[in-house]
Amino acid sequence: MVVIVLLVAMLVFRLLGVLGVARFATWRVSAAHGLAVMLVMTAGAHFVPAGVTFMPNHADMVAMVPPFVPFPAFMVYLTGVLELAGAVGLVLEGTRRAAGICLALLFVVMLPANIYAALSDISFGGEPASPLWQRIPEQVLYIGIALWVATTRIRERSPRGTLSGRSLQV
């Protein structure tokens, strides 16, 4: 479901770009915004009370935390805040690079929780645990997109000898 949210959001933003919304003129920026939408959705589960059963909640997230991690409830709140901060960072051009790099690191740090949840068969939102063969490629996808949106592509040289609107210096 999370991958679907990411892909659909990214496609919607890119479609807006095709329709003339300049902000979404590239796949990279559309992917940054799609990842931000996904992060807002996933971060929400970090703060949902345990009594809510129609979606993943805080208790589900705490159950995913491996036993070697101290203060699991606090760590769930912390990662939720970091996901929200990363989402904001992705949509702001000036912080996109730092946000992408930090999110890639966050996704790497959270990988043990996903492995632990899969191997321990911990249900999530009342659904059976997703298998390890699914969780690891998903995390790799998120890491890859975060790093991709963190990079900037050098624009092709314009006819007037400028690069990205600035004079070339030799």
Secondary structure, 3 states (H helix, E strand, C coil): CHHHHHHHHHHHHHHHHHCCCHHHCCHHHHHHHHHHHHHHHHHHHCCCCCCCCCCCCHHHHHHHCCCCCCCHHHHHHHHHHHHHHHHHHHHCHHHHHHHHHHHHHHHHHHHHHHHHHHHCCCCECCECCCCHHHHHHHHHHHHHHHHHHHCCCCCCCCCCCEECCEECCC
